[in-house]
Amino acid sequence: MIKNLYMDLDRATTAKFLEVFEKIKEAENILLVTHKRADGDAVASLCAMISLCESLGKKYTAFCPGEPINQYSFLPYTEKIIFDKPRTLLKTLTARVKNEGGIKESLQWDLTPSERMRGKSFFSSQRSEGRTLADFKDLAPLEKVGFEAPSFLTGFTLIIALDCGSLERTGLGKEIEGRGFNQFFIELDHHLKNGNRSDLEIRKPEAVATTEILYYFFKANKIKINKNIADCVLTGILTDTGNFLYSATSQKSINIASEMLLYGARFPRIVKNTLYNKSLPAMKVWGLALNNLKINKKYNFAFSVLTLAEIEKFSSDESEDVFDSISGFLSNLYGVKGVLFLREEKGGKLKGSLRSAHPKVDVSKLASRLGGGGHAKASGFVLEGKIEKEGNNWVVI
């Protein structure tokens, strides 16, 4: 008999898993969302929850901001994922005008479906409180005319964020923060806590992947793990542990992975698509990162830096997030306390990844000081600025 590994969870966490399932069963329309530049764990978590919603016959939308990541198309239900917010028809027109007394007014016109399609052509005929915009044309120029479109979240009664780390990475941060009272928001994640925005969260930084947390969720609720879910759970664990090479690998993660094989997970297929999948440009970026690798002997800390110009010279495909795998690989460097991989991004931002296999080093503390976060052995941060080389040193300005 397969052992239920979730049974060693505390009662409070198990109760939360049961509550999440009740919310899913009660929901009329569910939004599943993960983070931009989704990695294997993020996509696999999304697909596992899609599988559950499909089996329950629930109405849902699965959203991953950014470009499709083709290397994970082998996972079940990836064709159900949308990568852009759907274009919504205009709902209302608002205008700021001045009346006869010079007082500013904000008027609003509700639009019919045909008027939503026509755009500004109805300005002079649509009425608000018995007045049209034409009534004001001789009094003062319009200060502001704008359209109010329905929020992407309109109609969803339950929102579930998977593996996001922070709300901003969903591409829906402001919309989720401004959600309606009838919209329940759940976070399932193995990253460290970043804010208090959810109505219910299950966050386990000791888990190697969010799919490990989903495994506990399925077990706690006695949900049958089929071959599709097994593929998803195993993919998340394999990609976030570097095929069990990273120091975060735990006995539990190996046991769960073994169990997924018993459920029919296709290990060779997963490895082929997640490990043996590097393009020529990606390999050249890897080579550049290795060539730039240095060791700060004072702190016994290794670092590698890639400028935006270097990255764009070899790779323009931003949907292929090779950088996390570079960070994981660099962490294999022998004899150092940790590794920093710093790279420039568009928009004047710097993204840093910190990794360590040293038993006494917690890189999340450094990441936190820099405005980021993560796990003790794998963390990250984002800074404003750019990188410049001064002699043999790099300077952030």
KETI-190914 format. One record per residue (C-alpha): x, y, z; residue in one letter; residue number from 1. Coordinates in nm, 2 decimals. Example, Ala and Ser with C-alpha at 12.3 -4.5 7.8 and 13.67 -1.06 7.14 Angstrom:
2
[atom [1.23,-0.45,0.78],'a',1];
[atom [1.37,-0.11,0.71],'s',2];
This chain:
397
[atom [0.00,0.00,0.00],'m',1];
[atom [0.12,0.35,-0.08],'i',2];
[atom [0.19,0.56,0.23],'k',3];
[atom [0.01,0.89,0.26],'n',4];
[atom [0.30,1.12,0.32],'l',5];
[atom [0.07,1.42,0.39],'y',6];
[atom [-0.03,1.26,0.72],'m',7];
[atom [0.27,1.42,0.91],'d',8];
[atom [0.13,1.77,0.83],'l',9];
[atom [-0.02,1.96,1.13],'d',10];
[atom [-0.39,1.97,1.17],'r',11];
[atom [-0.42,2.34,1.08],'a',12];
[atom [-0.25,2.28,0.74],'t',13];
[atom [-0.46,1.98,0.67],'t',14];
[atom [-0.77,2.18,0.76],'a',15];
[atom [-0.66,2.44,0.51],'k',16];
[atom [-0.63,2.18,0.23],'f',17];
[atom [-0.98,2.07,0.30],'l',18];
[atom [-1.11,2.43,0.29],'e',19];
[atom [-0.93,2.49,-0.04],'v',20];
[atom [-1.12,2.19,-0.19],'f',21];
[atom [-1.45,2.31,-0.06],'e',22];
[atom [-1.39,2.65,-0.21],'k',23];
[atom [-1.31,2.49,-0.55],'i',24];
[atom [-1.63,2.28,-0.53],'k',25];
[atom [-1.84,2.58,-0.44],'e',26];
[atom [-1.70,2.82,-0.70],'a',27];
[atom [-1.90,2.92,-1.00],'e',28];
[atom [-1.60,3.04,-1.21],'n',29];
[atom [-1.23,2.98,-1.12],'i',30];
[atom [-0.92,3.17,-1.23],'l',31];
[atom [-0.60,2.97,-1.20],'l',32];
[atom [-0.29,3.19,-1.24],'v',33];
[atom [0.09,3.14,-1.22],'t',34];
[atom [0.38,3.37,-1.27],'h',35];
[atom [0.54,3.53,-1.58],'k',36];
[atom [0.83,3.34,-1.73],'r',37];
[atom [0.69,3.03,-1.59],'a',38];
[atom [0.92,2.75,-1.50],'d',39];
[atom [0.85,2.38,-1.49],'g',40];
[atom [0.70,2.39,-1.14],'d',41];
[atom [0.47,2.68,-1.23],'a',42];
[atom [0.33,2.52,-1.55],'v',43];
[atom [0.30,2.18,-1.39],'a',44];
[atom [0.11,2.32,-1.10],'s',45];
[atom [-0.12,2.50,-1.33],'l',46];
[atom [-0.18,2.19,-1.54],'c',47];
[atom [-0.24,1.98,-1.23],'a',48];
[atom [-0.52,2.21,-1.11],'m',49];
[atom [-0.66,2.23,-1.46],'i',50];
[atom [-0.69,1.85,-1.45],'s',51];
[atom [-0.88,1.87,-1.12],'l',52];
[atom [-1.12,2.14,-1.25],'c',53];
[atom [-1.18,1.93,-1.56],'e',54];
[atom [-1.26,1.62,-1.35],'s',55];
[atom [-1.50,1.82,-1.14],'l',56];
[atom [-1.67,1.98,-1.45],'g',57];
[atom [-1.58,2.33,-1.31],'k',58];
[atom [-1.59,2.65,-1.52],'k',59];
[atom [-1.23,2.79,-1.51],'y',60];
[atom [-0.97,3.00,-1.69],'t',61];
[atom [-0.59,2.92,-1.66],'a',62];
[atom [-0.37,3.22,-1.71],'f',63];
[atom [0.01,3.25,-1.74],'c',64];
[atom [0.13,3.60,-1.82],'p',65];
[atom [0.38,3.64,-2.11],'g',66];
[atom [0.47,3.42,-2.40],'e',67];
[atom [0.39,3.05,-2.43],'p',68];
[atom [0.68,2.82,-2.31],'i',69];
[atom [0.69,2.54,-2.57],'n',70];
[atom [0.92,2.32,-2.38],'q',71];
[atom [0.64,2.23,-2.14],'y',72];
[atom [0.38,2.16,-2.41],'s',73];
[atom [0.41,1.79,-2.33],'f',74];
[atom [0.22,1.84,-2.01],'l',75];
[atom [-0.15,1.78,-2.01],'p',76];
[atom [-0.39,2.07,-2.08],'y',77];
[atom [-0.13,2.32,-2.17],'t',78];
[atom [-0.35,2.41,-2.47],'e',79];
[atom [-0.60,2.53,-2.22],'k',80];
[atom [-0.37,2.80,-2.08],'i',81];
[atom [-0.40,3.16,-2.21],'i',82];
[atom [-0.10,3.39,-2.20],'f',83];
[atom [-0.27,3.73,-2.27],'d',84];
[atom [-0.56,3.89,-2.09],'k',85];
[atom [-0.86,3.88,-2.33],'p',86];
[atom [-0.96,4.21,-2.48],'r',87];
[atom [-1.28,4.32,-2.32],'t',88];
[atom [-1.55,4.54,-2.46],'l',89];
[atom [-1.60,4.88,-2.32],'l',90];
[atom [-1.85,4.90,-2.04],'k',91];
[atom [-1.88,5.27,-1.96],'t',92];
[atom [-1.76,5.60,-2.09],'l',93];
[atom [-1.66,5.87,-1.84],'t',94];
[atom [-1.59,6.23,-1.90],'a',95];
[atom [-1.47,6.52,-1.68],'r',96];
[atom [-1.63,6.85,-1.79],'v',97];
[atom [-1.70,7.19,-1.65],'k',98];
[atom [-2.06,7.31,-1.61],'n',99];
[atom [-2.19,7.67,-1.63],'e',100];
[atom [-2.06,7.76,-1.29],'g',101];
[atom [-1.71,7.63,-1.37],'g',102];
[atom [-1.74,7.33,-1.14],'i',103];
[atom [-1.59,7.01,-1.26],'k',104];
[atom [-1.82,6.72,-1.31],'e',105];
[atom [-1.75,6.35,-1.38],'s',106];
[atom [-2.03,6.21,-1.60],'l',107];
[atom [-2.08,5.85,-1.69],'q',108];
[atom [-2.27,5.69,-1.97],'w',109];
[atom [-2.36,5.32,-1.97],'d',110];
[atom [-2.29,5.17,-2.31],'l',111];
[atom [-2.49,4.92,-2.51],'t',112];
[atom [-2.31,4.63,-2.69],'p',113];
[atom [-2.32,4.81,-3.02],'s',114];
[atom [-2.19,5.14,-2.87],'e',115];
[atom [-1.90,4.95,-2.71],'r',116];
[atom [-1.79,4.84,-3.06],'m',117];
[atom [-1.83,5.19,-3.21],'r',118];
[atom [-1.60,5.36,-2.96],'g',119];
[atom [-1.60,5.74,-2.96],'k',120];
[atom [-1.85,5.79,-3.24],'s',121];
[atom [-2.15,5.81,-3.00],'f',122];
[atom [-2.00,6.09,-2.79],'f',123];
[atom [-2.24,6.36,-2.90],'s',124];
[atom [-2.56,6.15,-2.87],'s',125];
[atom [-2.52,5.94,-2.55],'q',126];
[atom [-2.69,6.10,-2.25],'r',127];
[atom [-2.61,6.11,-1.88],'s',128];
[atom [-2.86,6.25,-1.65],'e',129];
[atom [-3.05,6.40,-1.95],'g',130];
[atom [-2.74,6.57,-2.09],'r',131];
[atom [-2.50,6.49,-2.37],'t',132];
[atom [-2.14,6.59,-2.42],'l',133];
[atom [-2.26,6.83,-2.69],'a',134];
[atom [-2.44,7.03,-2.41],'d',135];
[atom [-2.09,7.12,-2.28],'f',136];
[atom [-1.90,7.18,-2.59],'k',137];
[atom [-1.93,7.56,-2.57],'d',138];
[atom [-1.85,7.58,-2.20],'l',139];
[atom [-1.51,7.43,-2.17],'a',140];
[atom [-1.29,7.18,-2.34],'p',141];
[atom [-1.30,6.83,-2.20],'l',142];
[atom [-1.03,6.77,-1.94],'e',143];
[atom [-1.04,6.40,-1.97],'k',144];
[atom [-1.24,6.15,-2.17],'v',145];
[atom [-1.18,5.78,-2.10],'g',146];
[atom [-1.32,5.44,-2.13],'f',147];
[atom [-1.37,5.20,-1.84],'e',148];
[atom [-1.34,4.84,-1.95],'a',149];
[atom [-1.44,4.54,-1.73],'p',150];
[atom [-1.16,4.40,-1.52],'s',151];
[atom [-1.01,4.07,-1.63],'f',152];
[atom [-1.12,3.93,-1.30],'l',153];
[atom [-1.49,4.01,-1.36],'t',154];
[atom [-1.70,3.70,-1.32],'g',155];
[atom [-1.45,3.49,-1.13],'f',156];
[atom [-1.57,3.39,-0.78],'t',157];
[atom [-1.24,3.21,-0.69],'l',158];
[atom [-0.88,3.30,-0.78],'i',159];
[atom [-0.60,3.06,-0.71],'i',160];
[atom [-0.23,3.17,-0.75],'a',161];
[atom [0.02,2.89,-0.79],'l',162];
[atom [0.40,2.92,-0.73],'d',163];
[atom [0.39,3.30,-0.78],'c',164];
[atom [0.62,3.41,-0.50],'g',165];
[atom [0.47,3.76,-0.52],'s',166];
[atom [0.14,3.90,-0.65],'l',167];
[atom [0.32,4.12,-0.90],'e',168];
[atom [0.45,3.82,-1.09],'r',169];
[atom [0.10,3.72,-1.18],'t',170];
[atom [0.06,4.02,-1.41],'g',171];
[atom [-0.27,4.08,-1.22],'l',172];
[atom [-0.13,4.24,-0.90],'g',173];
[atom [-0.35,4.55,-0.89],'k',174];
[atom [-0.66,4.37,-1.01],'e',175];
[atom [-0.63,4.10,-0.75],'i',176];
[atom [-0.56,4.36,-0.48],'e',177];
[atom [-0.88,4.55,-0.59],'g',178];
[atom [-1.09,4.23,-0.62],'r',179];
[atom [-1.45,4.23,-0.52],'g',180];
[atom [-1.59,4.11,-0.19],'f',181];
[atom [-1.74,3.81,-0.36],'n',182];
[atom [-1.40,3.70,-0.50],'q',183];
[atom [-1.20,3.46,-0.28],'f',184];
[atom [-0.83,3.46,-0.33],'f',185];
[atom [-0.61,3.16,-0.25],'i',186];
[atom [-0.23,3.13,-0.27],'e',187];
[atom [-0.05,2.79,-0.29],'l',188];
[atom [0.32,2.83,-0.29],'d',189];
[atom [0.66,2.71,-0.16],'h',190];
[atom [0.82,3.05,-0.17],'h',191];
[atom [0.86,3.26,0.14],'l',192];
[atom [0.57,3.49,0.24],'k',193];
[atom [0.56,3.83,0.06],'n',194];
[atom [0.27,4.04,0.19],'g',195];
[atom [-0.08,3.97,0.32],'n',196];
[atom [-0.31,3.98,0.03],'r',197];
[atom [-0.48,3.64,0.02],'s',198];
[atom [-0.79,3.53,0.19],'d',199];
[atom [-0.63,3.18,0.24],'l',200];
[atom [-0.28,3.07,0.18],'e',201];
[atom [-0.08,2.75,0.21],'i',202];
[atom [0.28,2.83,0.20],'r',203];
[atom [0.55,2.57,0.28],'k',204];
[atom [0.90,2.69,0.21],'p',205];
[atom [1.04,2.35,0.31],'e',206];
[atom [0.87,2.19,0.01],'a',207];
[atom [1.10,2.16,-0.29],'v',208];
[atom [0.82,2.26,-0.53],'a',209];
[atom [0.46,2.38,-0.54],'t',210];
[atom [0.36,2.05,-0.70],'t',211];
[atom [0.48,1.89,-0.38],'e',212];
[atom [0.22,2.10,-0.19],'i',213];
[atom [-0.04,2.00,-0.45],'l',214];
[atom [0.05,1.64,-0.38],'y',215];
[atom [-0.04,1.69,-0.01],'y',216];
[atom [-0.36,1.87,-0.12],'f',217];
[atom [-0.47,1.58,-0.33],'f',218];
[atom [-0.39,1.33,-0.06],'k',219];
[atom [-0.56,1.53,0.22],'a',220];
[atom [-0.88,1.54,0.01],'n',221];
[atom [-0.85,1.18,-0.11],'k',222];
[atom [-0.84,1.30,-0.47],'i',223];
[atom [-0.74,1.02,-0.71],'k',224];
[atom [-0.40,1.09,-0.87],'i',225];
[atom [-0.42,0.99,-1.23],'n',226];
[atom [-0.14,0.97,-1.49],'k',227];
[atom [-0.19,1.33,-1.59],'n',228];
[atom [-0.16,1.46,-1.23],'i',229];
[atom [0.14,1.23,-1.17],'a',230];
[atom [0.32,1.38,-1.47],'d',231];
[atom [0.26,1.73,-1.33],'c',232];
[atom [0.37,1.65,-0.98],'v',233];
[atom [0.69,1.48,-1.10],'l',234];
[atom [0.77,1.76,-1.35],'t',235];
[atom [0.75,2.02,-1.08],'g',236];
[atom [0.97,1.83,-0.84],'i',237];
[atom [1.23,1.74,-1.11],'l',238];
[atom [1.26,2.09,-1.25],'t',239];
[atom [1.29,2.26,-0.91],'d',240];
[atom [1.55,2.01,-0.77],'t',241];
[atom [1.75,2.00,-1.09],'g',242];
[atom [1.67,1.63,-1.13],'n',243];
[atom [1.76,1.58,-0.76],'f',244];
[atom [2.10,1.75,-0.79],'l',245];
[atom [2.02,2.06,-0.59],'y',246];
[atom [2.07,2.07,-0.21],'s',247];
[atom [1.70,2.14,-0.16],'a',248];
[atom [1.62,1.78,-0.25],'t',249];
[atom [1.46,1.60,0.04],'s',250];
[atom [1.37,1.25,0.13],'q',251];
[atom [1.00,1.34,0.09],'k',252];
[atom [1.05,1.48,-0.26],'s',253];
[atom [1.22,1.16,-0.37],'i',254];
[atom [0.95,0.94,-0.21],'n',255];
[atom [0.68,1.14,-0.38],'i',256];
[atom [0.86,1.12,-0.71],'a',257];
[atom [0.88,0.74,-0.67],'s',258];
[atom [0.51,0.73,-0.59],'e',259];
[atom [0.43,0.93,-0.91],'m',260];
[atom [0.61,0.66,-1.11],'l',261];
[atom [0.37,0.41,-0.96],'l',262];
[atom [0.08,0.62,-1.07],'y',263];
[atom [0.21,0.62,-1.43],'g',264];
[atom [0.43,0.93,-1.46],'a',265];
[atom [0.64,0.92,-1.77],'r',266];
[atom [0.99,0.99,-1.64],'f',267];
[atom [1.18,0.95,-1.97],'p',268];
[atom [0.94,1.19,-2.14],'r',269];
[atom [0.97,1.45,-1.87],'i',270];
[atom [1.35,1.44,-1.86],'v',271];
[atom [1.37,1.46,-2.24],'k',272];
[atom [1.15,1.78,-2.24],'n',273];
[atom [1.29,1.95,-1.93],'t',274];
[atom [1.66,1.85,-1.93],'l',275];
[atom [1.76,1.77,-2.28],'y',276];
[atom [1.59,2.08,-2.43],'n',277];
[atom [1.84,2.35,-2.46],'k',278];
[atom [1.86,2.55,-2.78],'s',279];
[atom [2.19,2.67,-2.94],'l',280];
[atom [2.14,3.03,-2.82],'p',281];
[atom [2.06,2.91,-2.47],'a',282];
[atom [2.38,2.70,-2.46],'m',283];
[atom [2.58,3.00,-2.57],'k',284];
[atom [2.43,3.21,-2.29],'v',285];
[atom [2.53,2.93,-2.05],'w',286];
[atom [2.88,2.94,-2.19],'g',287];
[atom [2.90,3.31,-2.14],'l',288];
[atom [2.78,3.28,-1.78],'a',289];
[atom [3.05,3.02,-1.71],'l',290];
[atom [3.31,3.23,-1.88],'n',291];
[atom [3.22,3.53,-1.66],'n',292];
[atom [3.22,3.32,-1.34],'l',293];
[atom [3.45,3.46,-1.07],'k',294];
[atom [3.52,3.40,-0.70],'i',295];
[atom [3.53,3.68,-0.43],'n',296];
[atom [3.80,3.53,-0.22],'k',297];
[atom [3.73,3.76,0.08],'k',298];
[atom [3.38,3.61,0.12],'y',299];
[atom [3.44,3.28,-0.06],'n',300];
[atom [3.14,3.37,-0.27],'f',301];
[atom [3.12,3.31,-0.65],'a',302];
[atom [2.94,3.54,-0.89],'f',303];
[atom [2.87,3.57,-1.26],'s',304];
[atom [2.73,3.87,-1.44],'v',305];
[atom [2.55,3.90,-1.78],'l',306];
[atom [2.47,4.24,-1.93],'t',307];
[atom [2.16,4.29,-2.14],'l',308];
[atom [2.38,4.34,-2.45],'a',309];
[atom [2.55,4.00,-2.39],'e',310];
[atom [2.22,3.83,-2.35],'i',311];
[atom [2.06,3.99,-2.66],'e',312];
[atom [2.36,3.90,-2.87],'k',313];
[atom [2.29,3.53,-2.83],'f',314];
[atom [1.93,3.50,-2.73],'s',315];
[atom [1.62,3.72,-2.81],'s',316];
[atom [1.37,3.45,-2.70],'d',317];
[atom [1.26,3.58,-2.36],'e',318];
[atom [1.01,3.29,-2.32],'s',319];
[atom [1.29,3.05,-2.28],'e',320];
[atom [1.39,3.12,-1.93],'d',321];
[atom [1.74,2.96,-1.92],'v',322];
[atom [1.85,3.17,-1.63],'f',323];
[atom [1.71,2.97,-1.35],'d',324];
[atom [1.88,2.66,-1.47],'s',325];
[atom [2.21,2.85,-1.50],'i',326];
[atom [2.17,2.95,-1.14],'s',327];
[atom [2.11,2.60,-1.03],'g',328];
[atom [2.41,2.47,-1.23],'f',329];
[atom [2.64,2.73,-1.09],'l',330];
[atom [2.55,2.62,-0.74],'s',331];
[atom [2.74,2.30,-0.80],'n',332];
[atom [3.07,2.49,-0.78],'l',333];
[atom [3.28,2.31,-0.52],'y',334];
[atom [3.42,2.48,-0.21],'g',335];
[atom [3.23,2.81,-0.21],'v',336];
[atom [2.97,2.93,0.04],'k',337];
[atom [2.73,3.04,-0.23],'g',338];
[atom [2.68,3.18,-0.58],'v',339];
[atom [2.53,3.50,-0.71],'l',340];
[atom [2.41,3.52,-1.07],'f',341];
[atom [2.32,3.88,-1.17],'l',342];
[atom [2.18,3.98,-1.51],'r',343];
[atom [2.04,4.29,-1.67],'e',344];
[atom [1.68,4.30,-1.79],'e',345];
[atom [1.50,4.54,-2.01],'k',346];
[atom [1.35,4.85,-1.84],'g',347];
[atom [1.65,4.93,-1.63],'g',348];
[atom [1.62,4.63,-1.39],'k',349];
[atom [1.87,4.39,-1.25],'l',350];
[atom [1.77,4.04,-1.15],'k',351];
[atom [1.98,3.84,-0.90],'g',352];
[atom [1.97,3.47,-0.82],'s',353];
[atom [2.14,3.34,-0.51],'l',354];
[atom [2.22,2.98,-0.45],'r',355];
[atom [2.41,2.79,-0.18],'s',356];
[atom [2.48,2.43,-0.08],'a',357];
[atom [2.67,2.53,0.23],'h',358];
[atom [2.49,2.40,0.55],'p',359];
[atom [2.55,2.72,0.74],'k',360];
[atom [2.46,2.98,0.48],'v',361];
[atom [2.10,3.12,0.44],'d',362];
[atom [2.10,3.32,0.11],'v',363];
[atom [1.74,3.43,0.18],'s',364];
[atom [1.87,3.68,0.44],'k',365];
[atom [2.09,3.85,0.18],'l',366];
[atom [1.80,3.85,-0.07],'a',367];
[atom [1.57,4.00,0.19],'s',368];
[atom [1.82,4.29,0.25],'r',369];
[atom [1.81,4.36,-0.12],'l',370];
[atom [1.43,4.36,-0.13],'g',371];
[atom [1.38,4.00,-0.24],'g',372];
[atom [1.32,3.67,-0.08],'g',373];
[atom [1.31,3.30,-0.13],'g',374];
[atom [1.44,2.99,0.04],'h',375];
[atom [1.75,2.94,0.26],'a',376];
[atom [1.94,2.77,-0.03],'k',377];
[atom [1.77,2.95,-0.33],'a',378];
[atom [1.66,3.31,-0.33],'s',379];
[atom [1.63,3.61,-0.56],'g',380];
[atom [1.59,3.98,-0.58],'f',381];
[atom [1.53,4.26,-0.83],'v',382];
[atom [1.70,4.60,-0.83],'l',383];
[atom [1.67,4.92,-1.03],'e',384];
[atom [1.98,5.01,-1.22],'g',385];
[atom [2.24,4.88,-1.46],'k',386];
[atom [2.57,4.70,-1.46],'i',387];
[atom [2.90,4.86,-1.56],'e',388];
[atom [3.25,4.71,-1.56],'k',389];
[atom [3.53,4.90,-1.39],'e',390];
[atom [3.86,4.71,-1.45],'g',391];
[atom [3.81,4.36,-1.32],'n',392];
[atom [3.51,4.46,-1.11],'n',393];
[atom [3.14,4.51,-1.18],'w',394];
[atom [2.96,4.81,-1.04],'v',395];
[atom [2.58,4.85,-1.00],'v',396];
[atom [2.47,5.21,-1.08],'i',397];
